Amino acid sequence: MTASPATRAVEPEPRELYVRHARKNGRRLMSMTALAYDDGACVVDVRLGRGENEETDERRAYRFVDAQQATTFVTEAVEALIYLGCEIRE
């Protein structure tokens, strides 16, 4: 009897909705990327910068039921970063 390799369903790639980058004093602090999935869910991928080396970044992902909830999260985070003196770019 010969075993056949397991077939995995190919998941479609998420669609990028937007990206926001926060900098302070010329240094990158973080970036937030909102990704929409076919099921309506949205994930905000957050990269917290720790230095110049990309490998030292800390990554976190926050999953939301829909893009509106994700956008509310990002908007509130951006407002807090602006209050703290950060420059926000798309």
N, C-alpha and C positions, 0 to 999 in steps of 0.2 A: 504494500500500500504506500503510495506516494503522497506526501503532504503538500498542499499548495500554499503559496504565501497568502497571508491574510490581506484582504482587500479593504483598504480604508476609504471611506467616503471623502472626497476632496471638498473641503470647505471653501466657499468663495472668500476672496480677499475683502477685508473691510474697505469702506470708502472713507477717505480722509475728508472731514468737514472743515476743519480749520486748525491752525497752530498758533500758539501765543508764546513768545519768548520774553523772559524778564531778565533785565540787566541792572546792575547797580555799580556805579563808578567804573563803567566799562567792562565789568566782569559778568559773565553769564551765571545767573543763579539757578534758573530752571526753565523748562519748556513744558508746555501742555499741548498734546495732540488729541483732538476728538475724532474718534473712528466710529462710523455707523455700520451696523451689520444688517443683513437682509431680514432678520427677524424683528427689526425695529429697535433692538437694543443699541446702546452706545457705550463705548469705553473711552475714558480719558486716560491717556498714557502720560504719566508725569515723570520727567527726568530732572532730578535735583543735582545740580553741578557742584562738584567738590573741588574741582581744580581744572587745569588745562587738559589733562588726559581724559579722553572720553571713557576709558575703561573704569575710571573711578566714580563715574556717575552712579547715583542710586536711582533705581527705577521702581515706580509703583503704578498700578493700574486700578482705576475705579470704574466699576460697571454700573450703568444706569438703565432704567427701563426704556427710556427714549431719549432722543436728542435734546428735547426741551429741558429735562432734568440735568443732563450733562452740561448744557449751556448755562444754566443757573449756577451750577457748581463753579464753572470756569469764570463766569462773570464776578461772582463773589470773591474768588481767589485773586483775580486781577485787581479788583477794587482795593483789597487789602494790601496788595503789593504796591499799588500806586500810593496809597496812604503812607507806606513805609519808605517811599522815595525811590521806588524802582521805575525804570523806563520799560514800557511794554511795546513790543513790536510783533507784527504778524509774520 
